[in-house]
Amino acid sequence: MNELYAQHFEELARFCTMLYRDAEKGSDLAQETFLRALEHAEQLAALTPQEQRAWLYRTAKNLFLDEMRRNARFLKRQQLLYEGEGAEESGYAQTETYLLLGRLPQELQTLMRMRYIEGYSAAELGELFHMPPATVRTKLSRARQLLKKELYT
């Protein structure tokens, strides 16, 4: 792995910097790519040097695209939240939302916030919290049931 890092890090960091148009973010993305490479060291060891390089670039590009998608979903939700509302109304709605979420157990609060406010998918949350996406969806369903109960009782 050290050899792979030494051979490709600088070039990959330049590629990542080009994607972000920011050297610091590019370097962070290159580091994240090599962390993924460590997780897949056995798989990479079986590849040719050209295939390893391609794997690094593909992984960096996919990590970049995943972040852009998350940001786009987050911005779209923020836009919908503020669209048609004055600053006072949207601030009130946001406060009300967080107060309502505060009535849930901590795990469900976190899942609801990350899914519906920050825009993570069930698959992404499953990866982050080391659980199958179906389990995440079940927990989100349970959280919605609890919120409905809070709202209508």
N, C-alpha and C positions, 0 to 999 in steps of 0.2 A: 504494500500500500504506500510506503514511503516513496518508492520509485515512481509510482503513478502520480503521486502528489508533486514530486519534484519535476517530473516531465511536463505536467499539464496545468499546474495551478495558475501560473502567470498568464498563460494564453486564455484559460477559461475565465479568469478574473477580468481580462480585457473584454471578452465576449459579454460577460454579465454586466459590466459597466456600460457597454454599448446598449444593452437592453434597457437599463434603467436611466441611462444618461446621468449617472451619479456614481462616482468611484467608490464611496463608502458602501452604498447599497449593493453595488456590483461585487465587491469583495465579500460582503456578508453572504450573498447568494452563492458565490463560489465555495465558501466555507460550508454552507448548508449542503451543497452538492457533494462535497467530500465526506460529510457526515453520513449522507445516504450511501455513499460508496462503501464506507466502513460497515454499514449494516448489511450490504450485499457483497462483501469481500469474496465469499466462496463463488458466487455467480460470476463476478468480475475475473476471478483467477482462471476461469475456464474459457475466457474470451481471448481473442487475438489482440495485440496492441491497438490496431485500428478500431476494432469493435469496442474496446475499453474507452477509447477517446470518444467514439460516437455515443456510447452509453452516458458518459459525463455530460456531453453537450445536450443530449436529449433530456436528461434528468434536470439540468439547469433550466432549459427552456420550459419544461413542464412545471417546475417549481415557480418560475416567473409567471407563467400563465395562470396557475392556480391562485397566486396572490392577486393578480389583476382581476380575476373573476370575483374573488372575495371582496375586493375593494369596490368593484362595480356594483355588486349586490348591496353592499353596505350603503353606498352613495344613493342608489335608487331607493332604498328604504328610507333614508334620511330625507330625500327629496319628497317622497310621498307623505312623510310625516309632516313636513313643513308646507307642502303645497296647499294653497287655499286657506291657510291659517295664518293669523298674525303671530308675531313672536311670543306674545303673552300666552295665547291659546296653545301654541305648540309646546311651550315650556311647561304649561300646566298639564297637558296630555302626557308629556314625557315623565313628569314627576308622578302623575297618577299611575302610569304604567309601572314604574319602578316600585312604588308603594305596593301595588297589587302583587308584583313578582316577589316582593319581600315576605309575603305570606306563605310562600312555598318552601319546602325543605331546600337546603343549600344546593344539593346536587341538581335538583330540578330547576332552581333559579338559574344556575349557571348554564344548563342546557338550553333553557328557553331564551335567555339573553343572547347566547352565542348563535342559536338557530335563527331567531326571528328579529333580532336587532343587529347583530353583526354579520349575519348572512351565511354562516357555515351550513353545509349540507349535512344530512344524517351520516353519510359515509365519512366526511371529514371529521365530524365529531366522534364517530366510532374509532377512527384512527387515533385521534388525540387522546381519548379516554380508554383506549384498549378494550373496546367492546364491539360486538357486531352492530352494523347499522340498524338491524331489526330491533335490537334492544334499545337503541337510542330512540327509534320511532315509538316504541312502546312506552318509554319513560316520558317522551314529549306528549303522548296521548294522555297519560296519567296526569301530567301537569295541567293540560288543558281542561280535563275533567275537574280537577281541584279548583281551578280558576273559575270555571262556570259555577261550581257550587258556591264559591265565595261571592260571586257577582249576583246570584239569584236567590240567596237565602238571607 
